[in-house]
Amino acid sequence: MSDEARAILSENILGTIATTNEDGSPWSTPVHIFSDAEAVYWFSYEDKIHSINLQRDPRVSVTLFSPDESRGPKGIYINGTATKLDDESTTSAKQLMVAKIGKIPAYFEQASGYKLLIGQLNSSKSTGNCWYFYS
């Protein structure tokens, strides 16, 4: 992974996840995203539309953009299958949140954690400052 792509993952805490509604239409939701070298993580309540969609169809697309546009827009697109975290993995993911923002906001204390592996870079689709990963 390039240093620029790695920076987008490490600098951003806001991104968008896209899921599929029951009727097949897309559903896009902004979420707080935290990452490590292996995956991106987010927290949500199970009664939210995107979480309901993931229970039915775990395919998801995550997008993160760099706020630094000095060399044009830069973004990371990650597509794959999300998994709901177990209690131990949720604790680890929340530690990423604390490392990034210094605390666990009250809203996230009872939320479920989700994970999407970053996967492999698709070098033929990736161009310029946009990187596409598939897991």
N, C-alpha and C positions, 0 to 999 in steps of 0.2 A: 504494500500500500504506500502511496506517495506521502511525503511529509504534509502536503497541502490537504489531502484527503484526511489524514490522521488529525490535522489541526481542526478541521470542521467537526469531526467527532468529539474531540476533546473540548472545544470552545463553546459548543452549542448545548443548550438545555431545552430548547423548544424546537419541535419538529411537527410533522404531520404524519398520521397513519391513515391509510386507506384500506377499508374492508369492503365486503360485498353484502348488500342487503339481501333479504330473503327473496325478493323479486329479481335479483341479479343486477340491480343498479348499484353504482359505487356510493360509498359513504366515506367522507374524509373528515378527520378530526384533529385539531391541534392538541398536542400533548407535551408534557415535560419528558425529555428523553435523556437517559444517562447511559454511558457506554464504557466498555473495557476493550481489550484487544480482540475479544471473541464475539461480542454481541452488543446489541442495544436493548435497553430495558425501559419500561414505562409502567406506571401504576394507574389503575382505574377501578371504578366500582363495577361489579358484575351486572348491574341493572342498566348500565349505559349502552346505547345502541352499538357502539363499536365493540364492546365486550360481548354483547349478545351475538353479534355477527361472528366474532371469533370462536365462540362456543360451537356454532353451527358449521363454520367454514374458516379454518385457521389460516388461510392464505392472507397475507398482508403485504402492503408496500409502505415503506417508511422513507420520508424525504427530509433531509436537513440541508439548509443553505447557510453559507458563510455571510456574516454581516459585512465583511471586508470585500467591497467591490472595486478595489483599486486596480485590479486586472480583469474586471468583468465579473459577472455572476459565477459563483462556484457552488456546486451542490453534490450531495451524495444521495443515491437512490439505492435502497436495499429491498429486495423482494424475496419472500420465502414463506415459511410456515412458522407462525408464532406458537409459543407454548406458554401455558400458565405456570408460574413458579410455585414450587412447594414452599413450605415455611422456611426451611434452611436457606434456600436460594433467594427467597424474598428478603431475608435478613442481610445477605451478602449484597444484593442489589441496592438495598436501602443504605448500606455503607458507602456505596458509590455516590448516592445522593448527598449524604453528609459531607463526603470529601469535596463535592462540587459546590454545594451551596451552604454548607455549614450546619444544616439541621434537617429534620424531617418535618415539613409543614404539617399542621394538624390534619389537613384535608387528606393527606396520603397515609396517615397512620393505620387506618383500617382498610385501605384499598388493596386490591389484589395486584400482584406483580406479573408482568408478561415479559417474554424474551424473544428476540429475533436474532438468530445467528447472522453475522455479517456476511459470511460465505466467501465466494470466489469473485474476483474482479472479472467482469466481462470486458476485455480490452477492445474488442471490435465495436462494441456499443459506446464505450466511454470515449469522449472527445473533449479536447480542451480542458476546461475546468469542471467537467461533470463526470462523475465516476459511478458506474452501475455495478452492484454486487448482487449475486444470487446464491441463496442457500437452499 
